[in-house]
Amino acid sequence: MIAVLLEQNPDTAVANLEGLHPNDSRLEGFYCRAIHLLGTHNRFDEAVALVPRLVQAGRQPSHAIYTALINACARQRNLEAALSVLDSMRETGLEPNGISYGALMHAANRAGRPDDSLKLLAQAKEEGVMPSADLYNVALHGLIQNKRVDDALTLFRQMNALDVSPDASVYSTMIYGLGRQDRVEMALKLFTDMKFNGVQPTHATYGALIYAMGRSYRYHMQAHQYFD
């Protein structure tokens, strides 16, 4: 099983699907791996074709299968294709969950469309998907990558208003984004708030902080105060 999930050749991964019984506990993992590899090699049509093949084998596609397809779309920066996968998913009676929406929002970011990522976040909430720090972080990342730090700060504040507690990944994203805009003082304040709120900084957090402080000689000389 482990060897199959580490397989790097898409043709071998597809060949490994032959003869699998519908009740085989490995089935979903094998299909997800094949879809992932086909998507990585820009063979999206072949990845999509695995879904009816799975149905013919007597197994209904799961959230994991559809999420793998959406991620394949993201690698191609093709949001329309990702949304088409969402429609296909709904047609089977399977409603998207937080992971599905996170993948869709990532596809929007990869396509350079952060506003669509925000719309998908709003859509998820309208459909009763519990907003999580992970979902917000995807939206924040899209804004930061497009140098829309003020919009990211607004969204960050909305999280707190909705009682969605920022985690270390969210703080790291915001600190990095502020550093890119040379807003070091605000980045340091967020870092202080993070620790005050009991959120443990990660390696990514410290990396973002070092990046931010390294862009200012004044703060570069004070860095030791934050790494004791």
ZAKE-758525 format. One record per residue (C-alpha): residue number from 1; residue in three letters; chain; x, y, z. Coordinates in pm, whole numbers. Example, Ala and Ser with C-alpha at 12.3 -4.5 7.8 and 13.67 -1.06 7.14 Angstrom:
! ZAKE-758525
<seq: 1 type: ALA mol: A xx: 1230 yy: -450 zz: 780> $
<seq: 2 type: SER mol: A xx: 1367 yy: -106 zz: 714> $
***
This chain:
! ZAKE-758525
<seq: 1 type: MET mol: A xx: 0 yy: 0 zz: 0> $
<seq: 2 type: ILE mol: A xx: 273 yy: 249 zz: 99> $
<seq: 3 type: ALA mol: A xx: 467 yy: 176 zz: -221> $
<seq: 4 type: VAL mol: A xx: 158 yy: 249 zz: -430> $
<seq: 5 type: LEU mol: A xx: 90 yy: 577 zz: -251> $
<seq: 6 type: LEU mol: A xx: 451 yy: 680 zz: -315> $
<seq: 7 type: GLU mol: A xx: 424 yy: 593 zz: -684> $
<seq: 8 type: GLN mol: A xx: 544 yy: 876 zz: -911> $
<seq: 9 type: ASN mol: A xx: 454 yy: 739 zz: -1255> $
<seq: 10 type: PRO mol: A xx: 90 yy: 815 zz: -1353> $
<seq: 11 type: ASP mol: A xx: 67 yy: 522 zz: -1594> $
<seq: 12 type: THR mol: A xx: 182 yy: 281 zz: -1325> $
<seq: 13 type: ALA mol: A xx: -62 yy: 437 zz: -1079> $
<seq: 14 type: VAL mol: A xx: -350 yy: 386 zz: -1326> $
<seq: 15 type: ALA mol: A xx: -239 yy: 29 zz: -1395> $
<seq: 16 type: ASN mol: A xx: -250 yy: -40 zz: -1020> $
<seq: 17 type: LEU mol: A xx: -626 yy: 18 zz: -1031> $
<seq: 18 type: GLU mol: A xx: -683 yy: -299 zz: -1233> $
<seq: 19 type: GLY mol: A xx: -851 yy: -580 zz: -1046> $
<seq: 20 type: LEU mol: A xx: -925 yy: -386 zz: -729> $
<seq: 21 type: HIS mol: A xx: -1245 yy: -504 zz: -558> $
<seq: 22 type: PRO mol: A xx: -1504 yy: -230 zz: -481> $
<seq: 23 type: ASN mol: A xx: -1482 yy: -317 zz: -111> $
<seq: 24 type: ASP mol: A xx: -1103 yy: -305 zz: -105> $
<seq: 25 type: SER mol: A xx: -1006 yy: -58 zz: 168> $
<seq: 26 type: ARG mol: A xx: -718 yy: 61 zz: -52> $
<seq: 27 type: LEU mol: A xx: -941 yy: 162 zz: -343> $
<seq: 28 type: GLU mol: A xx: -992 yy: 528 zz: -257> $
<seq: 29 type: GLY mol: A xx: -624 yy: 587 zz: -184> $
<seq: 30 type: PHE mol: A xx: -523 yy: 424 zz: -513> $
<seq: 31 type: TYR mol: A xx: -766 yy: 637 zz: -714> $
<seq: 32 type: CYS mol: A xx: -668 yy: 958 zz: -536> $
<seq: 33 type: ARG mol: A xx: -302 yy: 888 zz: -608> $
<seq: 34 type: ALA mol: A xx: -371 yy: 819 zz: -977> $
<seq: 35 type: ILE mol: A xx: -578 yy: 1139 zz: -1009> $
<seq: 36 type: HIS mol: A xx: -306 yy: 1338 zz: -835> $
<seq: 37 type: LEU mol: A xx: -32 yy: 1208 zz: -1065> $
<seq: 38 type: LEU mol: A xx: -236 yy: 1257 zz: -1381> $
<seq: 39 type: GLY mol: A xx: -310 yy: 1614 zz: -1273> $
<seq: 40 type: THR mol: A xx: 57 yy: 1676 zz: -1197> $
<seq: 41 type: HIS mol: A xx: 142 yy: 1566 zz: -1551> $
<seq: 42 type: ASN mol: A xx: -130 yy: 1788 zz: -1703> $
<seq: 43 type: ARG mol: A xx: -343 yy: 1490 zz: -1804> $
<seq: 44 type: PHE mol: A xx: -662 yy: 1628 zz: -1656> $
<seq: 45 type: ASP mol: A xx: -903 yy: 1460 zz: -1900> $
<seq: 46 type: GLU mol: A xx: -762 yy: 1121 zz: -1804> $
<seq: 47 type: ALA mol: A xx: -799 yy: 1208 zz: -1437> $
<seq: 48 type: VAL mol: A xx: -1167 yy: 1298 zz: -1490> $
<seq: 49 type: ALA mol: A xx: -1222 yy: 972 zz: -1678> $
<seq: 50 type: LEU mol: A xx: -1130 yy: 777 zz: -1364> $
<seq: 51 type: VAL mol: A xx: -1453 yy: 885 zz: -1193> $
<seq: 52 type: PRO mol: A xx: -1694 yy: 691 zz: -1421> $
<seq: 53 type: ARG mol: A xx: -1446 yy: 405 zz: -1411> $
<seq: 54 type: LEU mol: A xx: -1477 yy: 404 zz: -1033> $
<seq: 55 type: VAL mol: A xx: -1858 yy: 404 zz: -1059> $
<seq: 56 type: GLN mol: A xx: -1846 yy: 114 zz: -1306> $
<seq: 57 type: ALA mol: A xx: -1634 yy: -74 zz: -1052> $
<seq: 58 type: GLY mol: A xx: -1924 yy: -43 zz: -809> $
<seq: 59 type: ARG mol: A xx: -1802 yy: 242 zz: -586> $
<seq: 60 type: GLN mol: A xx: -1943 yy: 592 zz: -555> $
<seq: 61 type: PRO mol: A xx: -1682 yy: 873 zz: -558> $
<seq: 62 type: SER mol: A xx: -1618 yy: 1027 zz: -219> $
<seq: 63 type: HIS mol: A xx: -1524 yy: 1378 zz: -108> $
<seq: 64 type: ALA mol: A xx: -1159 yy: 1272 zz: -130> $
<seq: 65 type: ILE mol: A xx: -1193 yy: 1175 zz: -497> $
<seq: 66 type: TYR mol: A xx: -1360 yy: 1501 zz: -595> $
<seq: 67 type: THR mol: A xx: -1112 yy: 1702 zz: -390> $
<seq: 68 type: ALA mol: A xx: -826 yy: 1530 zz: -574> $
<seq: 69 type: LEU mol: A xx: -988 yy: 1636 zz: -904> $
<seq: 70 type: ILE mol: A xx: -1031 yy: 1995 zz: -785> $
<seq: 71 type: ASN mol: A xx: -664 yy: 2001 zz: -683> $
<seq: 72 type: ALA mol: A xx: -574 yy: 1877 zz: -1031> $
<seq: 73 type: CYS mol: A xx: -767 yy: 2175 zz: -1171> $
<seq: 74 type: ALA mol: A xx: -581 yy: 2407 zz: -936> $
<seq: 75 type: ARG mol: A xx: -248 yy: 2287 zz: -1072> $
<seq: 76 type: GLN mol: A xx: -370 yy: 2392 zz: -1417> $
<seq: 77 type: ARG mol: A xx: -492 yy: 2727 zz: -1279> $
<seq: 78 type: ASN mol: A xx: -835 yy: 2638 zz: -1419> $
<seq: 79 type: LEU mol: A xx: -1106 yy: 2758 zz: -1184> $
<seq: 80 type: GLU mol: A xx: -1387 yy: 2689 zz: -1433> $
<seq: 81 type: ALA mol: A xx: -1290 yy: 2323 zz: -1449> $
<seq: 82 type: ALA mol: A xx: -1280 yy: 2310 zz: -1068> $
<seq: 83 type: LEU mol: A xx: -1630 yy: 2457 zz: -1048> $
<seq: 84 type: SER mol: A xx: -1745 yy: 2200 zz: -1305> $
<seq: 85 type: VAL mol: A xx: -1615 yy: 1927 zz: -1074> $
<seq: 86 type: LEU mol: A xx: -1818 yy: 2084 zz: -794> $
<seq: 87 type: ASP mol: A xx: -2131 yy: 2067 zz: -1011> $
<seq: 88 type: SER mol: A xx: -2063 yy: 1701 zz: -1091> $
<seq: 89 type: MET mol: A xx: -2017 yy: 1633 zz: -723> $
<seq: 90 type: ARG mol: A xx: -2354 yy: 1789 zz: -640> $
<seq: 91 type: GLU mol: A xx: -2525 yy: 1588 zz: -912> $
<seq: 92 type: THR mol: A xx: -2433 yy: 1270 zz: -726> $
<seq: 93 type: GLY mol: A xx: -2599 yy: 1406 zz: -412> $
<seq: 94 type: LEU mol: A xx: -2268 yy: 1475 zz: -242> $
<seq: 95 type: GLU mol: A xx: -2250 yy: 1822 zz: -87> $
<seq: 96 type: PRO mol: A xx: -1913 yy: 1996 zz: -59> $
<seq: 97 type: ASN mol: A xx: -1752 yy: 2016 zz: 283> $
<seq: 98 type: GLY mol: A xx: -1485 yy: 2245 zz: 424> $
<seq: 99 type: ILE mol: A xx: -1204 yy: 2053 zz: 253> $
<seq: 100 type: SER mol: A xx: -1383 yy: 2074 zz: -82> $
<seq: 101 type: TYR mol: A xx: -1427 yy: 2450 zz: -48> $
<seq: 102 type: GLY mol: A xx: -1069 yy: 2493 zz: 62> $
<seq: 103 type: ALA mol: A xx: -953 yy: 2319 zz: -257> $
<seq: 104 type: LEU mol: A xx: -1185 yy: 2536 zz: -469> $
<seq: 105 type: MET mol: A xx: -1056 yy: 2853 zz: -304> $
<seq: 106 type: HIS mol: A xx: -699 yy: 2738 zz: -364> $
<seq: 107 type: ALA mol: A xx: -789 yy: 2686 zz: -732> $
<seq: 108 type: ALA mol: A xx: -921 yy: 3043 zz: -744> $
<seq: 109 type: ASN mol: A xx: -599 yy: 3174 zz: -588> $
<seq: 110 type: ARG mol: A xx: -386 yy: 2976 zz: -832> $
<seq: 111 type: ALA mol: A xx: -586 yy: 3129 zz: -1117> $
<seq: 112 type: GLY mol: A xx: -506 yy: 3475 zz: -980> $
<seq: 113 type: ARG mol: A xx: -866 yy: 3535 zz: -875> $
<seq: 114 type: PRO mol: A xx: -869 yy: 3613 zz: -502> $
<seq: 115 type: ASP mol: A xx: -1213 yy: 3777 zz: -523> $
<seq: 116 type: ASP mol: A xx: -1357 yy: 3446 zz: -640> $
<seq: 117 type: SER mol: A xx: -1186 yy: 3282 zz: -344> $
<seq: 118 type: LEU mol: A xx: -1370 yy: 3529 zz: -116> $
<seq: 119 type: LYS mol: A xx: -1700 yy: 3454 zz: -293> $
<seq: 120 type: LEU mol: A xx: -1646 yy: 3083 zz: -238> $
<seq: 121 type: LEU mol: A xx: -1579 yy: 3147 zz: 131> $
<seq: 122 type: ALA mol: A xx: -1908 yy: 3338 zz: 154> $
<seq: 123 type: GLN mol: A xx: -2087 yy: 3062 zz: -38> $
<seq: 124 type: ALA mol: A xx: -1953 yy: 2799 zz: 198> $
<seq: 125 type: LYS mol: A xx: -2089 yy: 2992 zz: 497> $
<seq: 126 type: GLU mol: A xx: -2427 yy: 3036 zz: 326> $
<seq: 127 type: GLU mol: A xx: -2446 yy: 2661 zz: 274> $
<seq: 128 type: GLY mol: A xx: -2382 yy: 2591 zz: 638> $
<seq: 129 type: VAL mol: A xx: -2018 yy: 2488 zz: 609> $
<seq: 130 type: MET mol: A xx: -1858 yy: 2588 zz: 938> $
<seq: 131 type: PRO mol: A xx: -1595 yy: 2855 zz: 865> $
<seq: 132 type: SER mol: A xx: -1257 yy: 2745 zz: 992> $
<seq: 133 type: ALA mol: A xx: -918 yy: 2905 zz: 1033> $
<seq: 134 type: ASP mol: A xx: -797 yy: 2688 zz: 744> $
<seq: 135 type: LEU mol: A xx: -1059 yy: 2828 zz: 505> $
<seq: 136 type: TYR mol: A xx: -986 yy: 3184 zz: 607> $
<seq: 137 type: ASN mol: A xx: -615 yy: 3124 zz: 565> $
<seq: 138 type: VAL mol: A xx: -667 yy: 3018 zz: 202> $
<seq: 139 type: ALA mol: A xx: -857 yy: 3341 zz: 134> $
<seq: 140 type: LEU mol: A xx: -597 yy: 3548 zz: 320> $
<seq: 141 type: HIS mol: A xx: -316 yy: 3385 zz: 125> $
<seq: 142 type: GLY mol: A xx: -483 yy: 3479 zz: -205> $
<seq: 143 type: LEU mol: A xx: -512 yy: 3842 zz: -98> $
<seq: 144 type: ILE mol: A xx: -154 yy: 3855 zz: 31> $
<seq: 145 type: GLN mol: A xx: -17 yy: 3705 zz: -291> $
<seq: 146 type: ASN mol: A xx: -192 yy: 3984 zz: -481> $
<seq: 147 type: LYS mol: A xx: -51 yy: 4252 zz: -246> $
<seq: 148 type: ARG mol: A xx: -394 yy: 4332 zz: -102> $
<seq: 149 type: VAL mol: A xx: -280 yy: 4350 zz: 258> $
<seq: 150 type: ASP mol: A xx: -546 yy: 4597 zz: 371> $
<seq: 151 type: ASP mol: A xx: -818 yy: 4364 zz: 241> $
<seq: 152 type: ALA mol: A xx: -645 yy: 4078 zz: 422> $
<seq: 153 type: LEU mol: A xx: -645 yy: 4279 zz: 746> $
<seq: 154 type: THR mol: A xx: -1017 yy: 4345 zz: 705> $
<seq: 155 type: LEU mol: A xx: -1083 yy: 3974 zz: 657> $
<seq: 156 type: PHE mol: A xx: -859 yy: 3891 zz: 953> $
<seq: 157 type: ARG mol: A xx: -1066 yy: 4122 zz: 1174> $
<seq: 158 type: GLN mol: A xx: -1386 yy: 3962 zz: 1045> $
<seq: 159 type: MET mol: A xx: -1256 yy: 3628 zz: 1167> $
<seq: 160 type: ASN mol: A xx: -1237 yy: 3759 zz: 1521> $
<seq: 161 type: ALA mol: A xx: -1583 yy: 3915 zz: 1494> $
<seq: 162 type: LEU mol: A xx: -1721 yy: 3574 zz: 1391> $
<seq: 163 type: ASP mol: A xx: -1540 yy: 3397 zz: 1676> $
<seq: 164 type: VAL mol: A xx: -1315 yy: 3208 zz: 1435> $
<seq: 165 type: SER mol: A xx: -985 yy: 3197 zz: 1623> $
<seq: 166 type: PRO mol: A xx: -677 yy: 3254 zz: 1407> $
<seq: 167 type: ASP mol: A xx: -427 yy: 2970 zz: 1428> $
<seq: 168 type: ALA mol: A xx: -51 yy: 2977 zz: 1374> $
<seq: 169 type: SER mol: A xx: -89 yy: 2943 zz: 996> $
<seq: 170 type: VAL mol: A xx: -317 yy: 3248 zz: 980> $
<seq: 171 type: TYR mol: A xx: -81 yy: 3458 zz: 1191> $
<seq: 172 type: SER mol: A xx: 215 yy: 3345 zz: 980> $
<seq: 173 type: THR mol: A xx: 36 yy: 3443 zz: 658> $
<seq: 174 type: MET mol: A xx: -51 yy: 3786 zz: 794> $
<seq: 175 type: ILE mol: A xx: 296 yy: 3853 zz: 937> $
<seq: 176 type: TYR mol: A xx: 453 yy: 3759 zz: 604> $
<seq: 177 type: GLY mol: A xx: 210 yy: 3978 zz: 410> $
<seq: 178 type: LEU mol: A xx: 273 yy: 4277 zz: 633> $
<seq: 179 type: GLY mol: A xx: 647 yy: 4221 zz: 600> $
<seq: 180 type: ARG mol: A xx: 619 yy: 4231 zz: 221> $
<seq: 181 type: GLN mol: A xx: 465 yy: 4576 zz: 255> $
<seq: 182 type: ASP mol: A xx: 735 yy: 4692 zz: 502> $
<seq: 183 type: ARG mol: A xx: 471 yy: 4725 zz: 774> $
<seq: 184 type: VAL mol: A xx: 703 yy: 4577 zz: 1029> $
<seq: 185 type: GLU mol: A xx: 556 yy: 4741 zz: 1338> $
<seq: 186 type: MET mol: A xx: 214 yy: 4592 zz: 1263> $
<seq: 187 type: ALA mol: A xx: 371 yy: 4253 zz: 1194> $
<seq: 188 type: LEU mol: A xx: 541 yy: 4265 zz: 1535> $
<seq: 189 type: LYS mol: A xx: 215 yy: 4362 zz: 1702> $
<seq: 190 type: LEU mol: A xx: 44 yy: 4061 zz: 1544> $
<seq: 191 type: PHE mol: A xx: 324 yy: 3839 zz: 1670> $
<seq: 192 type: THR mol: A xx: 280 yy: 3979 zz: 2021> $
<seq: 193 type: ASP mol: A xx: -99 yy: 3934 zz: 2000> $
<seq: 194 type: MET mol: A xx: -48 yy: 3578 zz: 1880> $
<seq: 195 type: LYS mol: A xx: 151 yy: 3483 zz: 2189> $
<seq: 196 type: PHE mol: A xx: -84 yy: 3676 zz: 2418> $
<seq: 197 type: ASN mol: A xx: -375 yy: 3474 zz: 2275> $
<seq: 198 type: GLY mol: A xx: -196 yy: 3148 zz: 2352> $
<seq: 199 type: VAL mol: A xx: -116 yy: 3054 zz: 1992> $
<seq: 200 type: GLN mol: A xx: 223 yy: 2885 zz: 1971> $
<seq: 201 type: PRO mol: A xx: 448 yy: 3026 zz: 1695> $
<seq: 202 type: THR mol: A xx: 573 yy: 2771 zz: 1443> $
<seq: 203 type: HIS mol: A xx: 884 yy: 2761 zz: 1225> $
<seq: 204 type: ALA mol: A xx: 677 yy: 2929 zz: 953> $
<seq: 205 type: THR mol: A xx: 581 yy: 3207 zz: 1194> $
<seq: 206 type: TYR mol: A xx: 941 yy: 3275 zz: 1290> $
<seq: 207 type: GLY mol: A xx: 1043 yy: 3260 zz: 924> $
<seq: 208 type: ALA mol: A xx: 781 yy: 3523 zz: 837> $
<seq: 209 type: LEU mol: A xx: 892 yy: 3738 zz: 1130> $
<seq: 210 type: ILE mol: A xx: 1259 yy: 3716 zz: 1033> $
<seq: 211 type: TYR mol: A xx: 1165 yy: 3810 zz: 676> $
<seq: 212 type: ALA mol: A xx: 967 yy: 4112 zz: 797> $
<seq: 213 type: MET mol: A xx: 1235 yy: 4235 zz: 1039> $
<seq: 214 type: GLY mol: A xx: 1511 yy: 4176 zz: 788> $
<seq: 215 type: ARG mol: A xx: 1359 yy: 4439 zz: 562> $
<seq: 216 type: SER mol: A xx: 1422 yy: 4713 zz: 821> $
<seq: 217 type: TYR mol: A xx: 1764 yy: 4792 zz: 971> $
<seq: 218 type: ARG mol: A xx: 1601 yy: 4933 zz: 1282> $
<seq: 219 type: TYR mol: A xx: 1407 yy: 4616 zz: 1356> $
<seq: 220 type: HIS mol: A xx: 1685 yy: 4392 zz: 1231> $
<seq: 221 type: MET mol: A xx: 1900 yy: 4520 zz: 1518> $
<seq: 222 type: GLN mol: A xx: 1621 yy: 4448 zz: 1769> $
<seq: 223 type: ALA mol: A xx: 1547 yy: 4097 zz: 1646> $
<seq: 224 type: HIS mol: A xx: 1705 yy: 3925 zz: 1947> $
<seq: 225 type: GLN mol: A xx: 1423 yy: 4060 zz: 2166> $
<seq: 226 type: TYR mol: A xx: 1172 yy: 3841 zz: 1984> $
<seq: 227 type: PHE mol: A xx: 1368 yy: 3517 zz: 1974> $
<seq: 228 type: ASP mol: A xx: 1467 yy: 3464 zz: 2334> $
***
